[in-house]
Amino acid sequence: MSRLAQLSSGSSLAARAFRSGGLTIIGYGGSQALRLASNLILTRLLFPEAFGVMSLVWVFLQGLSNLSDMGVTQSILQSKRGEERAFLDTAWTIQVIRGLLLLVVTWALAAPAAAFYDAPELADILPVVGVTLLIMGLFPTKRDSANRNLVLGRITTIDLSAQVLGLVVGVMVAWATGSVWALVANAVTTVFMQLILYQIFLPGALNKPRWERPAARELIGFGKWIFLSTAAGFLLSQGDKIVLGKFLSLGALGVYNIGFFLASFPLLLGGMVTRRIMIPIYREKPPQESAANRANLHRLRMMLSAGLFALLTGFAVLGVWLVGVLYDPRYALAGGVVVLLAVMQIPQIIALTYDHAALAAGDSRGFFVLASTRAALMMAGLILGASAYGLIGALVGQGVAMVLAYPAVIWLARRHNAWDMRHDVVFWFSGLLLAGIALWLNQAAVASLSALNLP
């Protein structure tokens, strides 16, 4: 109890990491609970095709965002100048310029995107949702500074409050119109309210336009590899939607998206926790510095992976039942998606904490090598799997790709003295056991996914 009291109120790295990890879990859990509530309400007010259309919208916008990411947030987190006003204002100026350019590109590409996916609605929806890219470019660097110092209480509260307001607006529009514009209103309102609340309630000075050359050189020098890494990250996070958008109908894609939303919870939660706490921990307590640092990282890694595996087990084993309880029969096939996706994410969860050792050390090039390797394998697995066996083949292809990428994970982790063999052996064995049990219990639901393929 004494140790918990210290972690709850102390100012040490361990205490800040403990509180930040807890707040991230609470925030992300609350966010997903709100998204689930939104899903449950909106799936009853809207039609599956609406979710299929919006999944394509987010693929497009995420692609533009990732393909232009200069790693401003990562630079602020790891740079020795991350607290200086000139550095922060230069970083903010880069973000604003990027947001303006992305808005223009979204307007220009809306019609071609609609033609490519044979979804005319995209031509009207993309220019409106594209405004969120400009709004996010205006987010103050006060948000990144709070993340750098592992002080996340207000950010968590702001994000949840904005999401509640977005949900209320989305439900009102869905009730009034029954159209996909309810999802658009939800998204735009949430991001706009985040901007307003960050500016008002986060401590620190407001950003001003500034261009300090040394700061710009550092940001761009570090960010060029982050730019390439996030392009690869886009394929990792959205490659399934890109490929399946051509292999599935909009209705089937909407069903898949519901399954993805549930199954991805453990992986996305783990990704958010590691992004927020691992770079500061690796920066202040690098594993190559001492055996004590490596031992502390091992304990942290074991606790994080154990918690994520517990969550993953629930979705892998109970996914079909969960979809049956939460959604109406139009979405029943999403249960098999939950099970198979949860199993295929096991390799990613095992390797989750290694990437950030490179970023904390300023090795954005090594981070890019790993991200590009994963992306190339992932896209190959998706395309080959979908071509041969439809949706089931695409999902299995993702899992196989991440297994093949594991040697690259070890390479990068060893380069920064961060590889934890004991951790990996324990969770590879646990993962194989979980996969066998989940697929055996839900084999009929997984086999039924072939019904979602195009004729």
Order of alpha helices (4+ residues) and beta strands (2+ residues): alpha-alpha-alpha-alpha-alpha-alpha-alpha-alpha-alpha-alpha-alpha-alpha-alpha-alpha-alpha-alpha-alpha-alpha-alpha-alpha-alpha
